Amino acid sequence: MIKTVFADANILIAAASSRTGASHAVLLLAEMGMIRCLLTPEISNFNIF
């Protein structure tokens, strides 16, 4: 069973600024399908760049 985690804006911003931190690891796990990230519509529509 895949775990679902809530990813807030802090995780997305931290992951965008560091490829070695835990926030980036969370997104990598989600990309590999090992976890599922739950986002609010406001966070999903947020543009970092």
PyMOL Python script that loads the backbone (N, CA, C, O; Angstrom):
from pymol import cmd

cmd.read_pdbstr("""\
ATOM      1  N   MET A   1       0.831  -1.181   0.000  1.00  0.00           N
ATOM      2  CA  MET A   1       0.000   0.000   0.000  1.00  0.00           C
ATOM      3  C   MET A   1       0.882   1.255   0.000  1.00  0.00           C
ATOM      4  O   MET A   1       1.801   1.381   0.809  1.00  0.00           O
ATOM      5  N   ILE A   2       0.592   2.160  -0.904  1.00  0.00           N
ATOM      6  CA  ILE A   2       1.365   3.398  -1.016  1.00  0.00           C
ATOM      7  C   ILE A   2       0.878   4.393   0.033  1.00  0.00           C
ATOM      8  O   ILE A   2      -0.321   4.640   0.160  1.00  0.00           O
ATOM      9  N   LYS A   3       1.818   4.956   0.776  1.00  0.00           N
ATOM     10  CA  LYS A   3       1.496   5.980   1.774  1.00  0.00           C
ATOM     11  C   LYS A   3       1.213   7.296   1.077  1.00  0.00           C
ATOM     12  O   LYS A   3       1.842   7.628   0.072  1.00  0.00           O
ATOM     13  N   THR A   4       0.258   8.045   1.619  1.00  0.00           N
ATOM     14  CA  THR A   4      -0.059   9.379   1.125  1.00  0.00           C
ATOM     15  C   THR A   4       0.441  10.401   2.133  1.00  0.00           C
ATOM     16  O   THR A   4       0.166  10.291   3.328  1.00  0.00           O
ATOM     17  N   VAL A   5       1.171  11.387   1.651  1.00  0.00           N
ATOM     18  CA  VAL A   5       1.686  12.449   2.512  1.00  0.00           C
ATOM     19  C   VAL A   5       1.191  13.790   1.994  1.00  0.00           C
ATOM     20  O   VAL A   5       0.999  13.969   0.792  1.00  0.00           O
ATOM     21  N   PHE A   6       0.989  14.722   2.901  1.00  0.00           N
ATOM     22  CA  PHE A   6       0.594  16.069   2.518  1.00  0.00           C
ATOM     23  C   PHE A   6       1.852  16.882   2.273  1.00  0.00           C
ATOM     24  O   PHE A   6       2.690  17.015   3.165  1.00  0.00           O
ATOM     25  N   ALA A   7       1.990  17.421   1.082  1.00  0.00           N
ATOM     26  CA  ALA A   7       3.143  18.255   0.727  1.00  0.00           C
ATOM     27  C   ALA A   7       2.690  19.705   0.682  1.00  0.00           C
ATOM     28  O   ALA A   7       1.925  20.102  -0.197  1.00  0.00           O
ATOM     29  N   ASP A   8       3.166  20.489   1.636  1.00  0.00           N
ATOM     30  CA  ASP A   8       2.792  21.897   1.641  1.00  0.00           C
ATOM     31  C   ASP A   8       3.793  22.713   0.822  1.00  0.00           C
ATOM     32  O   ASP A   8       4.743  22.168   0.260  1.00  0.00           O
ATOM     33  N   ALA A   9       3.572  23.996   0.764  1.00  0.00           N
ATOM     34  CA  ALA A   9       4.430  24.877  -0.044  1.00  0.00           C
ATOM     35  C   ALA A   9       5.871  24.850   0.431  1.00  0.00           C
ATOM     36  O   ALA A   9       6.786  25.010  -0.376  1.00  0.00           O
ATOM     37  N   ASN A  10       6.093  24.653   1.727  1.00  0.00           N
ATOM     38  CA  ASN A  10       7.462  24.610   2.246  1.00  0.00           C
ATOM     39  C   ASN A  10       8.267  23.485   1.610  1.00  0.00           C
ATOM     40  O   ASN A  10       9.441  23.672   1.290  1.00  0.00           O
ATOM     41  N   ILE A  11       7.657  22.331   1.423  1.00  0.00           N
ATOM     42  CA  ILE A  11       8.354  21.203   0.810  1.00  0.00           C
ATOM     43  C   ILE A  11       8.704  21.519  -0.642  1.00  0.00           C
ATOM     44  O   ILE A  11       9.820  21.251  -1.087  1.00  0.00           O
ATOM     45  N   LEU A  12       7.758  22.085  -1.375  1.00  0.00           N
ATOM     46  CA  LEU A  12       8.019  22.381  -2.784  1.00  0.00           C
ATOM     47  C   LEU A  12       9.098  23.435  -2.961  1.00  0.00           C
ATOM     48  O   LEU A  12       9.957  23.303  -3.833  1.00  0.00           O
ATOM     49  N   ILE A  13       9.064  24.474  -2.145  1.00  0.00           N
ATOM     50  CA  ILE A  13      10.059  25.543  -2.255  1.00  0.00           C
ATOM     51  C   ILE A  13      11.436  25.038  -1.838  1.00  0.00           C
ATOM     52  O   ILE A  13      12.428  25.319  -2.510  1.00  0.00           O
ATOM     53  N   ALA A  14      11.505  24.289  -0.727  1.00  0.00           N
ATOM     54  CA  ALA A  14      12.790  23.751  -0.278  1.00  0.00           C
ATOM     55  C   ALA A  14      13.363  22.764  -1.293  1.00  0.00           C
ATOM     56  O   ALA A  14      14.570  22.752  -1.535  1.00  0.00           O
ATOM     57  N   ALA A  15      12.510  21.945  -1.880  1.00  0.00           N
ATOM     58  CA  ALA A  15      12.976  20.981  -2.880  1.00  0.00           C
ATOM     59  C   ALA A  15      13.498  21.675  -4.127  1.00  0.00           C
ATOM     60  O   ALA A  15      14.437  21.196  -4.762  1.00  0.00           O
ATOM     61  N   ALA A  16      12.892  22.803  -4.479  1.00  0.00           N
ATOM     62  CA  ALA A  16      13.344  23.541  -5.659  1.00  0.00           C
ATOM     63  C   ALA A  16      14.704  24.191  -5.431  1.00  0.00           C
ATOM     64  O   ALA A  16      15.436  24.444  -6.387  1.00  0.00           O
ATOM     65  N   SER A  17      15.047  24.463  -4.182  1.00  0.00           N
ATOM     66  CA  SER A  17      16.300  25.163  -3.907  1.00  0.00           C
ATOM     67  C   SER A  17      17.441  24.230  -3.503  1.00  0.00           C
ATOM     68  O   SER A  17      18.583  24.681  -3.411  1.00  0.00           O
ATOM     69  N   SER A  18      17.171  22.937  -3.259  1.00  0.00           N
ATOM     70  CA  SER A  18      18.226  22.016  -2.838  1.00  0.00           C
ATOM     71  C   SER A  18      17.947  20.620  -3.377  1.00  0.00           C
ATOM     72  O   SER A  18      16.851  20.084  -3.221  1.00  0.00           O
ATOM     73  N   ARG A  19      18.951  20.050  -4.007  1.00  0.00           N
ATOM     74  CA  ARG A  19      18.812  18.685  -4.527  1.00  0.00           C
ATOM     75  C   ARG A  19      19.297  17.640  -3.535  1.00  0.00           C
ATOM     76  O   ARG A  19      19.238  16.445  -3.821  1.00  0.00           O
ATOM     77  N   THR A  20      19.779  18.075  -2.366  1.00  0.00           N
ATOM     78  CA  THR A  20      20.313  17.118  -1.397  1.00  0.00           C
ATOM     79  C   THR A  20      19.487  17.048  -0.119  1.00  0.00           C
ATOM     80  O   THR A  20      19.791  16.233   0.752  1.00  0.00           O
ATOM     81  N   GLY A  21      18.473  17.857   0.021  1.00  0.00           N
ATOM     82  CA  GLY A  21      17.692  17.893   1.249  1.00  0.00           C
ATOM     83  C   GLY A  21      16.564  16.873   1.289  1.00  0.00           C
ATOM     84  O   GLY A  21      16.266  16.193   0.307  1.00  0.00           O
ATOM     85  N   ALA A  22      15.954  16.797   2.460  1.00  0.00           N
ATOM     86  CA  ALA A  22      14.867  15.853   2.680  1.00  0.00           C
ATOM     87  C   ALA A  22      13.640  16.195   1.830  1.00  0.00           C
ATOM     88  O   ALA A  22      12.930  15.292   1.386  1.00  0.00           O
ATOM     89  N   SER A  23      13.384  17.473   1.601  1.00  0.00           N
ATOM     90  CA  SER A  23      12.230  17.863   0.790  1.00  0.00           C
ATOM     91  C   SER A  23      12.369  17.351  -0.635  1.00  0.00           C
ATOM     92  O   SER A  23      11.400  16.890  -1.236  1.00  0.00           O
ATOM     93  N   HIS A  24      13.561  17.435  -1.160  1.00  0.00           N
ATOM     94  CA  HIS A  24      13.805  16.917  -2.510  1.00  0.00           C
ATOM     95  C   HIS A  24      13.622  15.397  -2.525  1.00  0.00           C
ATOM     96  O   HIS A  24      13.100  14.839  -3.491  1.00  0.00           O
ATOM     97  N   ALA A  25      14.050  14.738  -1.457  1.00  0.00           N
ATOM     98  CA  ALA A  25      13.886  13.282  -1.363  1.00  0.00           C
ATOM     99  C   ALA A  25      12.408  12.893  -1.358  1.00  0.00           C
ATOM    100  O   ALA A  25      12.030  11.882  -1.949  1.00  0.00           O
ATOM    101  N   VAL A  26      11.575  13.691  -0.694  1.00  0.00           N
ATOM    102  CA  VAL A  26      10.137  13.426  -0.678  1.00  0.00           C
ATOM    103  C   VAL A  26       9.583  13.458  -2.100  1.00  0.00           C
ATOM    104  O   VAL A  26       8.813  12.581  -2.491  1.00  0.00           O
ATOM    105  N   LEU A  27       9.973  14.462  -2.863  1.00  0.00           N
ATOM    106  CA  LEU A  27       9.479  14.559  -4.243  1.00  0.00           C
ATOM    107  C   LEU A  27      10.030  13.436  -5.121  1.00  0.00           C
ATOM    108  O   LEU A  27       9.336  12.954  -6.015  1.00  0.00           O
ATOM    109  N   LEU A  28      11.266  13.020  -4.873  1.00  0.00           N
ATOM    110  CA  LEU A  28      11.820  11.893  -5.627  1.00  0.00           C
ATOM    111  C   LEU A  28      11.058  10.604  -5.326  1.00  0.00           C
ATOM    112  O   LEU A  28      10.777   9.819  -6.231  1.00  0.00           O
ATOM    113  N   LEU A  29      10.726  10.391  -4.057  1.00  0.00           N
ATOM    114  CA  LEU A  29       9.943   9.207  -3.696  1.00  0.00           C
ATOM    115  C   LEU A  29       8.583   9.218  -4.390  1.00  0.00           C
ATOM    116  O   LEU A  29       8.097   8.179  -4.837  1.00  0.00           O
ATOM    117  N   ALA A  30       7.979  10.392  -4.476  1.00  0.00           N
ATOM    118  CA  ALA A  30       6.690  10.514  -5.162  1.00  0.00           C
ATOM    119  C   ALA A  30       6.844  10.250  -6.659  1.00  0.00           C
ATOM    120  O   ALA A  30       6.005   9.591  -7.272  1.00  0.00           O
ATOM    121  N   GLU A  31       7.918  10.768  -7.237  1.00  0.00           N
ATOM    122  CA  GLU A  31       8.160  10.552  -8.664  1.00  0.00           C
ATOM    123  C   GLU A  31       8.372   9.070  -8.977  1.00  0.00           C
ATOM    124  O   GLU A  31       7.973   8.592 -10.039  1.00  0.00           O
ATOM    125  N   MET A  32       9.004   8.344  -8.048  1.00  0.00           N
ATOM    126  CA  MET A  32       9.245   6.911  -8.239  1.00  0.00           C
ATOM    127  C   MET A  32       8.021   6.068  -7.911  1.00  0.00           C
ATOM    128  O   MET A  32       8.031   4.854  -8.110  1.00  0.00           O
ATOM    129  N   GLY A  33       6.963   6.708  -7.407  1.00  0.00           N
ATOM    130  CA  GLY A  33       5.742   5.992  -7.089  1.00  0.00           C
ATOM    131  C   GLY A  33       5.756   5.294  -5.739  1.00  0.00           C
ATOM    132  O   GLY A  33       4.896   4.456  -5.468  1.00  0.00           O
ATOM    133  N   MET A  34       6.712   5.626  -4.896  1.00  0.00           N
ATOM    134  CA  MET A  34       6.814   4.987  -3.587  1.00  0.00           C
ATOM    135  C   MET A  34       5.892   5.630  -2.551  1.00  0.00           C
ATOM    136  O   MET A  34       5.485   4.982  -1.587  1.00  0.00           O
ATOM    137  N   ILE A  35       5.568   6.905  -2.757  1.00  0.00           N
ATOM    138  CA  ILE A  35       4.596   7.610  -1.927  1.00  0.00           C
ATOM    139  C   ILE A  35       3.713   8.441  -2.847  1.00  0.00           C
ATOM    140  O   ILE A  35       4.031   8.646  -4.018  1.00  0.00           O
ATOM    141  N   ARG A  36       2.615   8.909  -2.305  1.00  0.00           N
ATOM    142  CA  ARG A  36       1.707   9.778  -3.061  1.00  0.00           C
ATOM    143  C   ARG A  36       1.633  11.109  -2.327  1.00  0.00           C
ATOM    144  O   ARG A  36       1.323  11.142  -1.136  1.00  0.00           O
ATOM    145  N   CYS A  37       1.915  12.208  -3.025  1.00  0.00           N
ATOM    146  CA  CYS A  37       1.856  13.540  -2.418  1.00  0.00           C
ATOM    147  C   CYS A  37       0.476  14.138  -2.640  1.00  0.00           C
ATOM    148  O   CYS A  37      -0.035  14.176  -3.760  1.00  0.00           O
ATOM    149  N   LEU A  38      -0.101  14.594  -1.569  1.00  0.00           N
ATOM    150  CA  LEU A  38      -1.396  15.251  -1.606  1.00  0.00           C
ATOM    151  C   LEU A  38      -1.166  16.751  -1.542  1.00  0.00           C
ATOM    152  O   LEU A  38      -0.492  17.243  -0.636  1.00  0.00           O
ATOM    153  N   LEU A  39      -1.724  17.480  -2.502  1.00  0.00           N
ATOM    154  CA  LEU A  39      -1.579  18.930  -2.562  1.00  0.00           C
ATOM    155  C   LEU A  39      -2.955  19.588  -2.561  1.00  0.00           C
ATOM    156  O   LEU A  39      -3.921  19.021  -3.071  1.00  0.00           O
ATOM    157  N   THR A  40      -3.040  20.773  -1.993  1.00  0.00           N
ATOM    158  CA  THR A  40      -4.271  21.542  -2.106  1.00  0.00           C
ATOM    159  C   THR A  40      -4.292  22.192  -3.480  1.00  0.00           C
ATOM    160  O   THR A  40      -3.233  22.352  -4.088  1.00  0.00           O
ATOM    161  N   PRO A  41      -5.456  22.574  -3.992  1.00  0.00           N
ATOM    162  CA  PRO A  41      -5.507  23.238  -5.303  1.00  0.00           C
ATOM    163  C   PRO A  41      -4.663  24.509  -5.340  1.00  0.00           C
ATOM    164  O   PRO A  41      -4.073  24.830  -6.371  1.00  0.00           O
ATOM    165  N   GLU A  42      -4.603  25.230  -4.227  1.00  0.00           N
ATOM    166  CA  GLU A  42      -3.796  26.470  -4.197  1.00  0.00           C
ATOM    167  C   GLU A  42      -2.310  26.166  -4.393  1.00  0.00           C
ATOM    168  O   GLU A  42      -1.608  26.899  -5.090  1.00  0.00           O
ATOM    169  N   ILE A  43      -1.842  25.097  -3.783  1.00  0.00           N
ATOM    170  CA  ILE A  43      -0.434  24.728  -3.929  1.00  0.00           C
ATOM    171  C   ILE A  43      -0.184  24.154  -5.312  1.00  0.00           C
ATOM    172  O   ILE A  43       0.856  24.432  -5.908  1.00  0.00           O
ATOM    173  N   SER A  44      -1.099  23.368  -5.836  1.00  0.00           N
ATOM    174  CA  SER A  44      -0.938  22.775  -7.174  1.00  0.00           C
ATOM    175  C   SER A  44      -0.832  23.842  -8.246  1.00  0.00           C
ATOM    176  O   SER A  44      -0.131  23.640  -9.237  1.00  0.00           O
ATOM    177  N   ASN A  45      -1.500  24.963  -8.082  1.00  0.00           N
ATOM    178  CA  ASN A  45      -1.496  26.025  -9.076  1.00  0.00           C
ATOM    179  C   ASN A  45      -0.419  27.080  -8.833  1.00  0.00           C
ATOM    180  O   ASN A  45      -0.330  28.055  -9.578  1.00  0.00           O
ATOM    181  N   PHE A  46       0.398  26.894  -7.801  1.00  0.00           N
ATOM    182  CA  PHE A  46       1.435  27.872  -7.449  1.00  0.00           C
ATOM    183  C   PHE A  46       2.628  27.709  -8.369  1.00  0.00           C
ATOM    184  O   PHE A  46       3.120  26.595  -8.552  1.00  0.00           O
ATOM    185  N   ASN A  47       3.098  28.795  -8.946  1.00  0.00           N
ATOM    186  CA  ASN A  47       4.275  28.776  -9.823  1.00  0.00           C
ATOM    187  C   ASN A  47       5.483  29.282  -9.050  1.00  0.00           C
ATOM    188  O   ASN A  47       5.507  30.435  -8.617  1.00  0.00           O
ATOM    189  N   ILE A  48       6.492  28.422  -8.873  1.00  0.00           N
ATOM    190  CA  ILE A  48       7.707  28.815  -8.152  1.00  0.00           C
ATOM    191  C   ILE A  48       8.568  29.712  -9.036  1.00  0.00           C
ATOM    192  O   ILE A  48       9.169  30.670  -8.550  1.00  0.00           O
ATOM    193  N   PHE A  49       8.631  29.408 -10.330  1.00  0.00           N
ATOM    194  CA  PHE A  49       9.523  30.158 -11.213  1.00  0.00           C
ATOM    195  C   PHE A  49       8.727  31.102 -12.081  1.00  0.00           C
ATOM    196  O   PHE A  49       9.302  31.825 -12.895  1.00  0.00           O
TER     197      PHE A  49
END
""", "prot")
cmd.dss("prot")
cmd.show_as("cartoon", "prot")
cmd.util.cbc("prot")
cmd.orient("prot")
